[in-house]
Amino acid sequence: MQPYLIKNASGRFVFFTVPEKNTPRLLVADIDTGKVLDFKPSSAATLWGATLWDHGSPYGVNGTDLRTAGSRSTRVSVCAARARAR
């Protein structure tokens, strides 16, 4: 791997960018095991605890539980969240 840039870290997970053939590639790794996880996050993604949040539908986000290798996921509608906040 080439030099990297850490975007976000939370708990045992780190979200970072590495250059691959002069193109930035986003990766998520488990610090405890030293393994790169098999996810392809967008540049809008972020970590919160063991959840990788990324854009979903135009008005929602998807949360992927990294502890379960993505077998558990959550979808949140931003419109529904705004309506409850009013």
N, C-alpha and C positions, 0 to 999 in steps of 0.2 A: 504494500500500500504506500501511496505517496503521503505527503504531509496532509493533515486533516484540520478541520475547523469544527469545534463543538458548538452545536446550536442550543442544546438543552440537555440537562441531566436530572434524573429524578430517581431516588432510591438506588437500585442496582442497575438501572438502565441509562444508556447515553445515546443521544441522537446527534449524529455528526455528518459532515460533508467531506467527501474525498474526491479528488480529481481522477477521472478515469478517461483516458484518451482525450484530454483537454476539455472534458465535460464534467460538471459537478454531479456527483451521485450521492443521494441521501441514504444513510444507513442507520439502523438501530442495533445496538449491541447490549448483551447481558454482561456486565462487568464481573459478576461472580464466576460465570462459566467461561468468559472470554470468547463467547460465540457471537457471530453476527446473525441476527434474526432475519428470517425470510419475509420481510415486508418491504414494500416500495412506497414509502411515504411521499407526499407532495411537499413543496416548499412552505405550505401553509400549516403543516403538522406541528404538534407540540406534545410534550410529555407532561402528564400529571399523575404522580404516583406510578403505578404499574400500567397506566392506560395511555395508549397513543391516540390522541385526538387528531382527526383529519377531516377535510371537507367531505361532505356527502352530496346530498341533493343541493340544488341552488340555495335552499333555505334551511339547511341542516348540517349537522356534523356527525361523524361516526367515531365511536370510541372502541378501541381494540384492546382487550386484556392481554398484555404481553406475558403474564405468568402462565397463561393457558395456551400459549403459542397461537393466539387468535381464535381459538375455538369459542370464546365468549366475546360477543360484541354488543354495543349499545348504539342506538340511533336516536339523536335528539333533534327535534325541529326547533329552529330559532324562532319561528313565528309563534309556536305554542308557548315557548318560554317568555316571549315578550308579552303575550296576552295575559299570562298568569301574573306578571310583574305589575300590571296596571291596576 
